[in-house]
Amino acid sequence: MLNLNGLWQYAATDGKAAPPFGKTLAGKVLVPYPIESVLSGVQKHADFMFYRRLVTIPAGFTAHGQHVRLNFGAVDREATVYVNGKQVAHHVGGYTSFSADITPELRAHGPQEIVVAVHAPVDGANVMIGKQRLKPSGIFYTAASGIWQTAWLEPVRATSLAQLTFTPARSLDAFIVTARVHGDERAAMLHVTAYADGKAVGEASGRPTSRCTWPSRIRTCGARAIHSCTPSRPRSTRAGRATTRPATPACAASPLPRWVGAIASC
């Protein structure tokens, strides 16, 4: 992972200016602090703003066919992201994370240019803002605009695990795994192994569907679930070895007495 927190170039704008590709911005902002905060170094609201940063990506990030994903923990409120002059993401919502595969836009050599255009109207538009106000008073507080959560780059396989959701059965003796995959899900194989007190008690394998839902059930007796996924071949993980074995639930039905967690990798 390459953490992108730190000083970025910054400029407030009127919302009509073109993205500043190849141009140095006069201001500086410390990410990931809202521009209204003292720690950001700006301490002033702007409805429209640009962030710009040049990044050198380690050669290992693209080795062996790996892809590079650009991630933002949160940007308030509407963000359009460009890499080397090409739009790679557009996200609306100041409280949710988003990411993009930027591999096709990377230059073969030299620094990579990241530009983020942000629109943060706060209470100047009918959007979700909680108690944020441009003129805070009483129970209302200062707005938190711009990049206000961590930004980072990470190398991933061409097909990688994006999200896992676990839904317990009503009987509390099984759960359903829903997987979302980045890349070609047809090349992905998801393998799930459930552990209780350090012992494997159930496992199943399957491919994510076109809806990214994998409805196989794992019956389990207890405390811990370890999950792994491989696009094309078995892969060792800290939890064990990912395989393509068929579903073989191995645990007698019983309520889940403890919290079920997960560790996942692709």
Helices and strands as residue ranges (DSSP letters): E 2-3, E 6-13, E 27-31, E 48-55, G 59-65, E 67-72, E 75-76, E 78-83, E 86-92, E 98-101, G 103-105, E 112-119, G 122-124, E 132-133, E 141-142, E 146-147, E 151-156, E 160-168, E 174-182, G 185-187, E 189-196, E 199-206, E 217-219, E 224-230
